[in-house]
């Protein structure tokens, strides 16, 4: 069972790398290429390649994902991959990050800024639903960390504020890093 899990991880990592490399291809060609590679791997497994070493050998015979994509682009016009984040997305992330800190000026300003950031985040196609939830909860989770430190450890206020900032900023940075370019069509 463990050997099968390791083999599956190898195949998944290979296909993920191939999908990343193939982002420059038109959607139809990219899907066809991924399906072809999945078929080759499935055929090799059906023929008896089950151990980790046998799967490594199969993947080496197929070639490196960058080489496969380079061969697949011969004669094709490459698609320009849009940036992961647009200016609108940076504004959303900025509002989510700065909104809570506007409390020192005005509760209404903080809530409006944060709500605008949430609206922009949820209308964006750059994140999955899970990452949108994480972005939405960055402020409440940071605040919860500060409250937990205060309640359970009676930490000084500045330590609680640092914990709040570290959690909130860490989640927002992770949100930015997990942004993805939208999938190309045809």
C-alpha positions as CSV (number, residue, x, y, z in Angstrom):
1,X,0.0,0.0,0.0
2,X,2.8,2.4,0.9
3,X,4.6,1.6,-2.3
4,X,1.4,2.5,-4.2
5,X,1.1,5.8,-2.4
6,X,4.7,6.7,-3.2
7,X,4.1,5.8,-6.9
8,X,0.9,7.9,-6.9
9,X,2.8,10.9,-5.4
10,X,5.4,10.6,-8.1
11,X,2.8,10.5,-10.9
12,X,0.9,13.4,-9.3
13,X,4.0,15.5,-9.0
14,X,5.0,14.8,-12.6
15,X,1.5,15.7,-13.9
16,X,1.4,18.8,-11.8
17,X,4.7,20.0,-13.2
18,X,3.5,19.1,-16.7
19,X,0.3,21.1,-16.2
20,X,2.3,24.1,-15.0
21,X,4.7,23.9,-17.9
22,X,1.8,23.5,-20.3
23,X,0.1,26.7,-19.2
24,X,1.5,28.4,-22.3
25,X,-0.4,26.1,-24.6
26,X,-4.0,26.7,-25.8
27,X,-6.5,25.0,-23.5
28,X,-7.5,22.3,-26.0
29,X,-3.8,21.3,-26.8
30,X,-2.9,21.4,-23.1
31,X,-5.8,19.1,-22.1
32,X,-4.9,16.8,-25.0
33,X,-1.3,16.6,-23.9
34,X,-2.2,15.9,-20.2
35,X,-4.7,13.2,-21.3
36,X,-2.0,11.6,-23.5
37,X,0.5,11.5,-20.6
38,X,-2.1,10.1,-18.2
39,X,-2.9,7.4,-20.8
40,X,0.8,6.5,-21.2
41,X,1.2,6.2,-17.5
42,X,-2.0,4.2,-17.0
43,X,-0.8,1.8,-19.8
44,X,2.6,1.3,-18.2
45,X,0.9,0.6,-14.8
46,X,-1.4,-1.9,-16.4
47,X,1.6,-3.6,-18.0
48,X,3.0,-4.1,-14.5
49,X,4.9,-1.0,-13.6
50,X,3.9,-0.7,-9.9
51,X,7.0,-0.1,-7.8
52,X,8.4,3.4,-7.2
53,X,11.5,2.6,-9.3
54,X,9.4,1.3,-12.2
55,X,7.2,4.4,-12.2
56,X,10.4,6.6,-12.1
57,X,11.7,4.7,-15.1
58,X,8.3,5.2,-16.9
59,X,8.4,8.9,-16.2
60,X,12.0,9.3,-17.3
61,X,11.1,7.5,-20.6
62,X,8.3,10.0,-21.1
63,X,10.7,12.9,-20.7
64,X,10.9,16.0,-18.6
65,X,7.7,18.1,-18.7
66,X,9.6,21.1,-20.0
67,X,10.9,19.0,-23.0
68,X,7.4,17.6,-23.6
69,X,5.8,21.1,-23.7
70,X,8.7,22.4,-25.9
71,X,8.0,19.6,-28.4
72,X,4.2,20.3,-28.2
73,X,4.7,23.9,-29.0
74,X,6.4,23.3,-32.3
75,X,4.3,25.0,-35.0
76,X,1.9,26.5,-32.5
77,X,1.5,30.1,-31.5
78,X,2.0,30.3,-27.8
79,X,-0.6,31.9,-25.6
80,X,0.4,34.8,-23.4
81,X,-0.2,33.7,-19.8
82,X,-2.0,36.6,-17.9
83,X,-0.4,37.8,-14.7
84,X,-1.4,36.1,-11.5
85,X,-2.5,39.3,-9.9
86,X,-4.1,42.3,-11.6
87,X,-4.0,45.8,-10.1
88,X,-7.6,45.2,-8.9
89,X,-6.5,42.1,-7.0
90,X,-3.6,44.1,-5.3
91,X,-6.2,46.6,-4.2
92,X,-8.4,43.8,-2.7
93,X,-5.4,42.4,-0.8
94,X,-4.4,45.8,0.3
95,X,-7.8,46.6,1.7
96,X,-8.0,43.2,3.5
97,X,-4.6,43.9,5.0
98,X,-5.0,47.6,5.9
99,X,-8.8,47.7,6.7
100,X,-8.4,46.4,10.3
101,X,-5.7,48.9,11.1
102,X,-8.0,51.7,10.1
103,X,-9.9,51.1,13.4
104,X,-7.7,53.7,15.1
105,X,-9.2,56.3,12.7
106,X,-12.8,55.1,12.4
107,X,-14.8,51.9,12.9
108,X,-16.9,52.8,9.9
109,X,-13.8,53.4,7.7
110,X,-12.3,50.1,8.9
111,X,-15.4,48.1,8.2
112,X,-16.1,49.7,4.8
113,X,-12.5,49.2,3.7
114,X,-12.5,45.6,4.8
115,X,-15.9,44.9,3.3
116,X,-14.8,46.4,-0.1
117,X,-11.7,44.2,0.1
118,X,-13.9,41.1,0.7
119,X,-16.2,42.0,-2.2
120,X,-13.2,42.4,-4.5
121,X,-11.6,39.2,-3.3
122,X,-14.8,37.1,-3.8
123,X,-15.4,38.6,-7.3
124,X,-11.9,37.7,-8.4
125,X,-11.1,34.6,-10.4
126,X,-7.5,34.4,-9.1
127,X,-8.2,32.3,-6.0
128,X,-10.0,29.1,-5.2
129,X,-12.9,29.2,-2.7
130,X,-10.7,27.9,0.1
131,X,-8.2,30.7,-0.4
132,X,-11.1,33.2,-0.5
133,X,-12.3,31.9,2.8
134,X,-8.8,32.2,4.3
135,X,-8.5,35.8,3.0
136,X,-11.9,36.6,4.5
137,X,-10.9,35.2,7.9
138,X,-7.4,36.8,8.1
139,X,-8.6,39.6,10.3
140,X,-10.9,37.6,12.5
141,X,-8.2,34.9,12.9
142,X,-5.5,37.4,13.8
143,X,-7.9,39.0,16.3
144,X,-8.7,35.6,17.8
145,X,-4.9,34.9,18.2
146,X,-4.5,38.1,20.1
147,X,-7.6,37.4,22.3
148,X,-6.3,33.8,23.0
149,X,-2.9,35.1,24.1
150,X,-4.6,37.7,26.3
151,X,-7.2,35.3,27.8
152,X,-5.1,32.2,28.3
153,X,-1.6,33.6,28.9
154,X,-2.4,37.1,30.0
155,X,0.2,38.3,27.5
156,X,1.1,42.0,27.4
157,X,-0.9,44.1,24.9
158,X,2.0,44.6,22.6
159,X,2.6,40.9,22.3
160,X,-1.0,40.3,21.5
161,X,-0.9,43.0,18.9
162,X,2.2,41.5,17.4
163,X,0.5,38.1,17.3
164,X,-2.5,39.6,15.6
165,X,-0.3,41.3,13.0
166,X,1.8,38.2,12.4
167,X,-1.2,36.0,11.8
168,X,-3.1,38.5,9.7
169,X,-0.1,39.5,7.6
170,X,1.0,35.8,7.2
171,X,-2.4,34.8,5.9
172,X,-2.5,37.7,3.5
173,X,1.0,36.9,2.2
174,X,-0.1,33.3,1.7
175,X,-3.1,34.5,-0.2
176,X,-0.9,36.5,-2.5
177,X,1.4,33.6,-3.1
178,X,-1.5,31.2,-3.8
179,X,-3.0,33.5,-6.5
180,X,-3.2,31.8,-9.9
181,X,-3.6,33.0,-13.4
182,X,-7.0,32.2,-14.9
183,X,-7.2,29.2,-17.2
184,X,-6.9,30.0,-20.9
185,X,-9.8,29.0,-23.1
186,X,-9.3,27.4,-26.5
